[in-house]
Structures are given as structure tokens and as C-alpha cells.
Amino acid sequence: MKQSQLFAKARREAPADEVSKNAQLLIRAGYVHKEMAGVYSYLPLGKRVLEKIERIVREEMDAIGGQEIRMATLHPSEPWKQTGAWDKVDVVFKINSRTEKEYTIGQSEEEIVTPIAQEYVNSYRDLPLAVYQIGQKYRDELRAKSGIMRGREFTMKDMYSFHETQEDFDRFYEGAKQAYLRVYRRVGLVAKATEASGGSFTNKLSYEFMVLTDAGEDDILYCSECPYCVNVEISDQKEGDACTRCGKGTLSRAKASEVGNIFDLGTKYPTDFSFTYKDRAGKDQKPIMGCFGIGITRLMGVVVETFADDKGIVWPEGVAPFAAHLVSLGKPSDDVSKLASGFYTELLEKGIEVLYDDRDLRPGEKFAESDLLGIPKRIVVGKDATGSGVFELVDRKTGTVEKIERDELIARFARHG
């Protein structure tokens, strides 16, 4: 993509009504546009980042047997009343239509997915089943804050599984837990699987996946020697205590941001909908159900909060909108610009994702904006390149500068593409 054709332009100043780092930087860099508190539109660069995160999530959910579907966003009130959530859950938007019907805009899908599964699961032979979707969710947040990390409209991956036995659910639960940890590693984050209560979903223990960040809304205790981690809200332990899991480490306290959760829902929703299947003895049984969520837009915000520096955003390679930012220091139609344009075409032909800054601006302006955008590698084409064929490669995260010949530069990006 040529930067001169990118309609969303970077801004010099952060918006005055945003206090979170992620919102300030994403708006300044032209990734998102704020519509109101807790609601953002995603512009071309922001959409590319979301699609990278979604692709990683899809690959990991497919790998553990998930089947992607797309469920309704506008829900009838009847199933919500059947489960008791219509009156119990206070963050759902409720709509009265002109036909005197009541609806809600989905903030989760248990009330929709359970009747769907009920229609197709008749026997133990139809189990286990895991379906997921990536789509918009809506919550009537009283105080939407933290930019895209906590909003009234957000993108989420939610998966629901149905099982014949608790043992089979536990097996899938552990597989999903490991898949979640792989997702976070692939987007450049280290997350801790944190023990928490099931909240309004269930009284059983659940896992929240937490990334340590000063922008976090939760306090956690984590062990210095083993993976044990617990949310402070449900623990009677305190910082400095010995770990009750391994007995070797001590507990440290930190701010963290939730980037996913998994719940054992038991038979609550199958019971609400009288959902049974025939077991191996021909008897009616209720399937055991699980719920697995990852906040896609929230994850994007956490990445920004975690890696940004005083110059701007720093995207990990796995989720960056482009692999390279090609910056020409030439004037229109001079030899440097011609070389940069030809190199841009060659990179595209090799399947390398590149944003080409072909604009007629001062080098300092281009470099500052490049740092703000946060693309992992910057390729600088200056006068030296026209003579020696050597380009400058700058690493956004470390600031390391390399001088690399054209063919080697293309080969390096092709290897990582």
C-alpha cells in the first residue's frame, strides 16, 4: 500500500479526551476512530492488525477441533428469560421493537448456541462438539474506559463445547488452555493462566488469562517458581506468602489485564433448555458445557500498552499491519524515488506486505511517523542506495540499524513471510 493513498492520516497530538495509552496512540496513528466512549471504528491499518490476530486465533481453535460458525447478534428475549439472564445480567442492551417484541444485542451466546446444539446433538456419537465465532459483542458499560481494552462494542472470539463426560470436558479444557497460551505467545505476549471464580456463569473455578501491564484493571498474585497464579479478589493469600502449589516460590503482586477466559459451565444451560442426548446405554443425559472467550480488540489494546515506547506503537511481527515500512528519501521523480518505487513493486511481487511512504515530506517527518505507526522493520532508501545498492534496515523495537544489499534484504523478508 502506498502511504499517499492511505486516507487515514497520522496526527501530531493525542486526543484530549483519551487518557489510556492505547487509545491515544491508535487514534494518533490512524488505526482507529473514536465514535463515542467505548465505541471505535477500525480504519485500514487497524483492520489489518485485527485480521492478523483473528487469523492466529482461528488457527489455534481449528487445531483443537473447533468449527467456526456465525451466530445471530440480535437475540430474542425468550431464551434469555428461560435462563434467567434477562433479569440477572445487568450489562445487556434491551430493545423494544414496534411490534412489541423484546430483543437484546448479544454480549454472549449461550442462549443462542445451546438451542442450536440441541437441534443437532441427539446421541453420544454426536459428542464432543466445539463451535466458535469471531464477531461483535455489546455491553451496557456504565463507565467505558481504557480505550479499546474495555468498551461497549468489541470484537470477541467465543467458543462453546459440549461433552459426554466430565473427563472428556477436562481433556478439552486443558487443550483449550494450552491453545490460549499459544495464541498469546504468537501475538508477542506472555500470559498467565489465573485462577478465578466463574462469576455470573457458574460457581466453578475458571481461568482468566492475564498479561502483566501497568494499565491492567486486575491485581494478581503469581509464583516466582511455578505457573501458579490467582486473582487477588478470590484469594486469602497476600504478597510475600509461600506458594501453596509448589511450596518453593513466593507470591508477587502485579497489575494485569485480562485477555481471555475459560469456564466450566457444567449442565446449567442444557438444564435450562431441557437439552438431553442418548448415552451409550440409551438413557437421557445432559451434556457438559464449556465456554472459552478471547477479546480480540482488547488483545490489540493490550499489545499496544505492553510494547509502546515514547516514540509510538511497537507491533510484534505476528500482528503488525505490514512486515516492512519502506521510506523513500527522494524527491518526486528523482533517482531515489524511482529506485524506491521499483523496489516496492518487487517486494509486492514477492508477496511481502509493505507500506510505502512515497510522500514528499522531510525525512524527519517520515521517520517520526514511521516510529508512531510501529511497523517492525523500516527500509530506508536514500542516495547511497542509488550508487551502491545498499539499503538501511531499522528495527523499530531495538533501534538497530543495518546496511543490507538489495537481494539479501528481499531474501530476509521472504524467509520470514
N, C-alpha and C positions, 0 to 999 in steps of 0.2 A: 504494500500500500504506500502511495506517495503521501507524505505529510501535508503537502499543499492542498490535497483533495480531502483531507480529513475535516469534516465540518465542525467537530467539537474542538475548540481551541483551549490551550492552557491559559490559566490566569496567573497574574503576578501575586495577588493577595488571596489569603484564605477567607472564606465567607465568615462574616461577623457573627452569624447565628449558630455556628457549629463549634463545639468545644472538643469533640473527640478527634484524635489524630487521623483516624481512618477516613472520616468524612471530610475533614479539611483537605487532606492530600488528594483523595479521589475526585473531589469536586474541582480543586485547583488544576489537576492534571487532565481533566476532561473525561474521566472514566464514568462518572455518574452525574445525574442532575437531580437536585432535590425538588420534590413536589410539595411536600409538607413534612412535618415532624414524623419520622418513622416510615416515610414512603419515598423511594428513589426510583428514577428511571436509569437504565443502564445503556450507555452510549456505546459506539462501536468498540472502543478499547475495552471497556468494562464487560461487554458481552463476550468478547474473546476470552477474557480471564474466566468468566463463569463457565463457558463451554469447556475450557481445559479442566476445571475442577469437576464438572459433571462427567466428563469422559473417564477420568480416573475412578470416580465413584461407580459408574456403570460397569467398568471392567472388573472391579473388585466384587460388586454384588453379583454379577453374572458368574464369576468364578466360584461362588459358594452355592450356586443353584437358584439365584433369584431370577424371576421372569418380570420384565418391565411391562407395565400397563399404564394407562392414563385414566384416572378416576375423575368423577364429577367434582367441580368446585362448588357449585350451587347445590346445597343439600336440602331435601325436605325435612321438616321439623319432626316428623313421626319417629324415625329411628333414633333421633337424639332424645326424644321423650321416652322412648322404650328403654333406653339405657340409663335414664336419669340425668344425663349430661346437660339437657336443655336448661334445667334449673340449677344444676350443681356447678357447671363450669361458667365462670363469670366473664371470660375473655372472648366469648364468641359473639360475632356480629349477628344480629337478628333482623330479619327483613319481613315486613308485611306487604304482600302484593295487593294489587287492585282486585284480585279475585278472592280476597280474604284468606288466602293461604299464608302460612308462615314458613320461612326459609332461613337457613344460615349459610354463611360463606365459610367453607371448611377451614378449620385450624388444625384438624387431624382427620383421619379417615377410618377409624374403627367402625363407625356407624354405617359406612358405605361398603367397606371391604368384607365385613363379616357376612352380610346377606349375599354378596357376590360369591364368596367361597362356599356358603351354604348351598347354593344352587348347583355347584359342580362337584362338591365332595360328598359322596354317598357311602363310600366304603373305605376301609383301612388301606385298600390298594391305591386310593387317590392321595394318600399322605406319604411323606410330608409335602407341604406346599409352601412356597415363599414367593410373594409378589411384591413389587415395589414400583414407585413412581418418583419422578422428579418434577415438581411443579410449585405453583404459588400457594402460599398459606396466608391466613389473615387472622390477626389477633387484635382485640379491642384493648390495646395497652393504654393505661391511664397516663403513663409517663414514658413515651418512646424516647430513648436516648441512646448514646454510644454509637451514633451513626448507623451504618448498615449492620452492626452487631446485634441490635435489638430494635426491631421495627414492627410496624403494624401490618406491613406486607413484606413477605420474604420468600425466598426460594428454598425448598427443602426436599431432601430425599427421605421418604418414609417407606419402610418395608414392613410387611406383616407376614408372619409364618404360622402354620397350623401343623400340629403334630399328634401322632398316635399315643405316644408315651412321654412321661417326664424325662426319661433317659434320652429319647431322641431329641427332645427340645434342648436339653442341656448340651448335647453334642453340637447342635446347630448354633446355640447361644455362644459357645466357646469359639466356633468357627467364625461367627459374625464379629466377635470381639477382636480376633486376630486380623480380620479383614479391615476393620475400622483402623486399627493401628497401622496397617499398611497404607491406607488412604492418607493418613496424616503424614507418614514418612514421605510419601510420594509428592505431597504438596510442600514439603520442606519443614514440617513441624514435628516436634516431639510431644506426644500427648500421653497423659497418664490416665489409666482406667481407674476411676474414683468411685468408691462405694457410696451409694446414696439411697434414700428412700424412694419408693415408687410414686410418691406424690399422689395426685388425684387418680392415677391409673390403677394402682394396686398397692397393697400393703407389703408386698415382697420387696426384697433388696433389688436394686437396679444398679447399673453402671452409668456414670457420666464421664465423658471423655474430656479432660481438662488440659489446656495449654497454659503454662505459666506465663503471665503477662501482667504488667502493672495496670493495664486497662481492664483487667478482669473484674467481674462482679461477684465472684465467689471466693471464699477462703478455704484452702485445703491444707491438710497435713499429709506429708509424704515421707517415706522412709529413706534413709541415706544408703541402705544396703540392699533392699529388695523392692519389688514393684508395688508394695502396699501403699495405698493412697485412700484417703477418706475425706468427705466433705465435713467441715467443722460443724455444720448445723446439726448433724445427727450423731456426733461423736462426743463422748465424755473425756476424750484424751486431750492433751494440750502439748504445745511446742516443748521439745526437750524430753518428752516421755520416751521410754524404750518402746520399740516396735513390738506390738503384740503378735505380729505374724511370724517374723523371723527370729526375734529375740536378740538380734545383733546390732541393728541400727538404731538411730534416734530419729524422732519426728521433727521435721522442719515445717514452718508455716509459710504459705505464699499466697499471693493473689493469682487467680486463674480464671480463664474464660472457658465456658462450656462450648464444645464444638460438636457434640453428638451425645446420644444416649441410647441405651437398650433396656427394655423392660420385659420381664416375665409376667404376662397378663393372666396366666392361669386359664381358667374356664369362664371368667367373668362375662365376656361378650358372647361366646357361644350359649351361655346360660340365658342371657338377656333375650337372645333371638331364638331360643329353643332349637339350637343347631346341634344335631347329632349325626353320627355315622355308624355303620355296622362294623363291629370289631371282628376279630378272627373267629370268634365263637358265635357270630350272628347277633350279638347284643348291641343295643344302642349305647353309644358313648359320646361324650363331649370332647372335641379336640382341645388340646392345649395350645395357647396362642401367645405369640411374642410380637413386640413392636420395636423397630430399630430406626432411629432418626439421625440424620446429619443435616445441619443447617448449611446450605451451600453458600448463600450470601453472607451469612455470619462467618463462615470459614474464610471467605475472601477478606472480610474486615480484620479478622484475627491475624492473617498473614501480613497485612499492611501494618498493623500495630506492632507485630513482633519484629519485623525486619527493617522498617523505615529508619532513615537517619536524618541528619539536619539538612540534607540536600533534597530529600523527597522519598519516593517509594523505592523499595528494592525487591523486585519479584524473584522468587526462586525459579529456576529454569522450567520446572514442571508445570507452572501455571502462568508464566509470562505471556502477554498477548502476542509477542513476537520473539523469535530467538535472537535477533540482532537489530540494532538501530544503526542504519547506515547514514552517516552525516557527511555531506559534501561541503567543503570549504571554498568551493569555486563560485564564480560569478556566472550569471546566465550565459550559456553557450560558450564558455571558455573551455580549455582543455581539461581542467579538473572536473567540471560539471559533466562533460562528455564521457570522461572515464568513469565517473561515479554512476551515471545513468546506464552505461553498458554493463558495469559490474552488478547493478541492481537487477537488470534483466537476466543476467547469468545466474544469480542467486535464486531467482524465481524459477528458472528452468530446472534448477537442481532440486526444487521442492523445499527450499529453505525459506521459512517465514521471516520476512524482513519489513521493517518500516523505514522508508527512505525519506530523509529530510532534504528535500530538494528546494527549499525556500531560500529566498535572497535575504538572509539575515546575517548579522555579525556572528563570528564564531562563538563569542562568549554567550550570546543569547541562545544559540543552538545547544551548547554544552550544558547550560543551566537547565534548559527544558528537557534535555535528554536525561539528566540526573533526576529531575522531577518525575518523569514517566517511569523510570525504574527498570527498563528492559535490560536483561543480564549482561549483554555484550554490546559495546559501541564500536563500530568500524568507522574510522576517520579517514576520509580521502582528501589529501592536501596536495600541494605542489610536488612533494617528494615522490608521491605515487606515480605521477606522470613520467618521471625520469627513471626511477629505479624499480618501479612495480612493487614497492613495499608499502603496505598499509599499516595503520596504527590500530591496534585492538586494545580496548579499555574494558576492564572488568568492573562492572558497576558496584559490586559488593566490596571488593578489596581496593579498588583504585589502581590495580596493577596495569601497567602499560607494556605491550609487546609490539615489536616490529615484525611483521609477518608478510611473506611473499604471497601473491595472489592465489596461486594454486594450492598452497598449504592452507591458506585461510578457508578456501572453499571446501577442501577435504576435511578440515576440522569440523566445520558446521555440518557437513554431510554425515560424518560419523555420529554426531550427537542428535541428528534429526530423526 
